[in-house]
Amino acid sequence: MALPNKQEIDDLVSSLNDAAKAYSDAPDLNGYMSRVQILEKARTLTNALITPDQKPNYHGLNIAELVAIRTFMKLKALEAIPAAGSISLQDLSQATGVQDSLLERMGRVLVASGFLDQTEPDGGEYKHTKFSLAYILDKPAPGHLFLAMYDEWFKHMHNFDDYLVSKGKYEEPQDPLYNPYTAYWKQEGTPVWSIMMQNPERFQTFQTGMAGIDVAIPVTGHFDFSTLKNDSPDTGNATIELVDVGGGEGTVLNKILEAHPDLSPKNCMLQERPEVIQLAKSKKTLPDGIQLVEHDFMTEQPVKGAKAYFMRMILHDYADAVGIQILTRLAEAMKPYSRVLICEMVLAPRVGEADFASAVLDQAVMTMGGKERTEAGFQKMFDAAGLELVKTWRAPGVPGGCVEARLKGQT
């Protein structure tokens, strides 16, 4: 394919300039969307200038950068670079106990990608950028999300083509016990979470990293949970206002109650595995009155006729067949006024600069037999479980949303 002509490049640059004029550094939705527009135009310009012959080199840089970042993090090399100032290769080697030649070769890639910087145009000492500083793990940071993606996704999916051939089935992984993750660890038949928890430190890093996507899948700001209050005329007069199914230690339920103080904690319930419920009880961080109940969401739902059954980032861990089973258990317990609220990524028919993270997460959960879904994908599962989609509630500027469903014929 021929390179773009001068006029085409002028037009792309003009479009980029127009987007830049609308730039805002405000930490709000308008500021975020102004940056997205600039990045989108810049990416279009960059892609126009890269030739097909060059593309493999850029893919190679991306791969090399991932390996180099993970290596620097493992060797604690980022922590050895001063937060302000710089460090020579020799001093970095002495501080880490790592061969200078190895550090130099890995560092060369990180400077080329812009992850690290050097003090001189022809080299010099190493210094941090805003990106490398964010990958120091002295507190919850973007670096934890990178480790979650690298250690619990990339390691198991980089040879996905070989995995498909070995199984002789050219289809998406659908079994929570037999998938690229369990195959990598040679523990097929064992739940992914059980394998992950065999290394408590890595599991904790994963949990911390996944908290980093909260901004993309907000807990509140979409569905109005106050409509679940018992005296609300449109949802009946059930006792339980909200059941958080598979809600971990209750962090999400706590956020909902903080945002909607008119909901009563005594009319809200957290359901989880026994060991997680015991942990929630021991931490004592939830409001008094919340009901803590041991429950496996694959089995019969014990709470009948709740106003709403809420699940956040649960269904995306499972393929459609298992997701339908989970939803069917909820449908069996519902009354005409009950709702199912699913808080997850909702894939657009075509993703772009603003929401490509949703497509990335979709491939990540594929590792364990999971799946992110479009609105049509949710509707397909709801239909099979005896439910129908009412509305997808969205917060502005994020790919996540809250998908509401009710029993068929009750909308």
PyMOL commands that set and color helices and strands:
alter all, ss='L'
color gray80, all
select helices_A, chain A and resi 6-21+29-49+55-74+77-80+89-96+100-113+130-133+142-157+160-167+180-184+192-196+200-213+225-228+233-235+251-259+265-267+274-283+315-317+320-333+356-366+375-384
alter helices_A, ss='H'
color red, helices_A
select strands_A, chain A and resi 116-120+123-128+242-245+268-272+291-294+308-312+339-347+373-374+387-394+400-407
alter strands_A, ss='S'
color yellow, strands_A
deselect
rebuild
show_as cartoon
